[in-house]
Structure formats: structure tokens, C-alpha cells
Amino acid sequence: MPNQRRTFTTEFKKQMVQLYENGKTRAALVEEYGLTASALDRWIKQAQTTGSFSEKDNRSAEENELIALRKENHASKWRSTF
């Protein structure tokens, strides 16, 4: 049976990052709260770089450009069918 994707509130993510910054080990947080190490690492990086946990706020300029180009390409294909 596949694992269900869990979602966490911004407040929870902030609390995990704060616990980490206050000295709680990464391993202890992962074990105690049933997190994946990659999720915790991502939250720590996001908090340190942008202070936001929103994917939109953490995209690089290249990622934003690629998304815009894909939207433009999709709209162009859609218009050409009519």
C-alpha cells in the first residue's frame, strides 16, 4: 500500500526549524515527528533563504522563466487548434 502524502502547516514547519536552530538534532526531529530528512532539510533551507515555505517564493529565476514559457507554449497550442 503506497504511503499517503502528508501536509504540514506553515506554523508546524516554523516550529521544526526553530527546534533545529535551538539545538535539537536533525535525526531526533525526524524520528520524533515522523518526518523525512529531505522535507526537514528543505524547510530549513527555505527558512534560511527566503523565510517562506511557499514553493512559489522559493523558485529560482530559471524555474519561473520555464513555467512562464510552458504557459505561453500551452496557450499558443490551444489557440492554434481553433
C-alpha positions, 0 to 999 in steps of 0.5 A: 500500500503506497504511503499517503502524502502528508501536509504540514502547516506553515506554523508546524514547519516554523516550529521544526526549524526553530527546534533545529536552530535551538539545538535539537538534532536533525535525526531526533526531529525526524524520528520524533515527528515522523518526518523525512530528512529531505522535507526537514532539510528543505524547510530549513533551507527555505527558512534560511533563504527566503523565510517562506515555505511557499514553493512559489517564493522559493523558485529560482529565476530559471524555474519561473522563466520555464513555467512562464514559457510552458504557459505561453507554449500551452496557450499558443497550442490551444489557440492554434487548434481553433 
